[in-house]
Amino acid sequence: MFSKAEKGRLRWRSRRGMLELDLLLVPFFDERFEGLTIEQQQNFVTLLEQDDPDLIEWFARRERAQDESLQALVEMILDHA
């Protein structure tokens, strides 16, 4: 379980400075993060640790994440959008 302070930091980290990513990650965090399983929440943290160019490729569906749990989260985020 994440504390309120940790969630605040995660929300801040969801803001990437690239509009394409911000429009996907911030609303997903605001609207869906609380309802994720602990494992999915941990995967979201891992997703935020990835480089922006990789995230863009995954969200544009030009490439797939090698980690299937990350790929499943990418699909969940795209479905949410």
N, C-alpha and C positions, 0 to 999 in steps of 0.2 A: 504494500500500500504506500502510496506517495503522500507526503505531507503537503499542506497548502503551499508552502514555500517552494518545494520541489516542483509542484505543478506549475507554479508561476515561472520558474526557470525553464521548464519544458515548453511552456507556451511561448516564452521569449525566444527560445532556440528554434521554434517552429517558424519564426519570421526569418526568412533566409536572405531577404534583400533582392530576390529575384521574383518578380510579380507572379510568374507562372507557378512557382513553388509556394509562394505565400497564399495564393488563392486556393491551393489544394490542402496544404498542411494546417494552416491556422483554423479554418472552419471545421476541419475534421477533428482537430484537437478540442476545440470548443464544444462541439456537438456530440462527439462519439467516444472520446478518450475514457470518460468515466464508465461507460458501459462495456469496455473491453475486458477480456480476461487479464489476469496478471501477466501471463505469458505474452499476450498481444501488446500489453502496455510496455513490457520490456523490449519487445521487438520494435515498437515505435521509438523508444530511446535509442536503440541500435540504428534505426533508420536515420535518425537525426545526426548520427555520427558519420554518415556517409558524405562523400563529396558532392557538391551541387551538380557538376557535370554528369555524374553517375545517376543521380536522382532524375535529372531531366530526361536522360535516355530511358530510364525505367518508366517514368510517367508518360512519356511519348510513345511507349511500347516499341521502341526501336531496339531495345535490349531487355533482357530479363535479369533480375537479381539472381546470383548464383545460389544464395540461401533461399530455399523454398518458403520458409516462414516469412522472410522479408518480401518475397514476391507476392505471397498471399495478402500481406498488409498493403502493398502497393495497389493490388486489385481492389481491396476494400476501400481504400482512399479514392481511387478513380470511380468506383461505383457510387460513393457518397457524393462526389462532385456532380 
